[in-house]
């Protein structure tokens, strides 16, 4: 068990470009979460999957953001037409059924220039 | 909806001194309470949690936190800190009735242990 892994660790993109991040949760975990953390703030919830179903989305998740978990395993988070305000650390977490403990990846740091 | 307030953004403390990191929350529903720690260049790790039962919970590395319902607080304490405790600490809550267990975090407190 290698924990939650996220790829890439760092991404620099020009404003207006699309970016996609990947998260591989711990293998037996059916719950997967995406959070966003900006400088000086704690992580903020973006969205939640149980298996392949996206069950909750935050109002922070604008229509430029889309997340998928097609086979209930890995997940992708895509940001279209990136803006400078999208610059942040994007964190993925997973947990097992009925567990309150979430395991976090190291995050993907996005810089939009 | 819930909110979490961590009153101190930075706490410097000398090695072997005691420390308290403060956390207050606001919620209209019953919550679970958590402290997560983030060491430099690492992901968030669960330090301890309160779900029910004894209001005093402990971690394996000497930290403890006490749930105070009347004061809506969940302060984190350690009687004697080590250099290795230098990290950022996040207090978080989740709605006990929500199936997702999504977390609402505070802004974090950076603990710096001075040799």
Interface residues (C-beta under 8 A of the other chain):
Chain A: X3 X4 X31 X33 X35 X40 X41 X42 X43 X44 X45 X48 X50 X55 X56 X91 X93 X95 X99 X100 X101 X102 X103 X104 X105 X106 X107
Chain B: X4 X6 X9 X32 X34 X36 X41 X42 X43 X44 X45 X46 X49 X51 X90 X92 X94 X99 X100 X101 X102 X103 X104 X105 X106 X107 X108
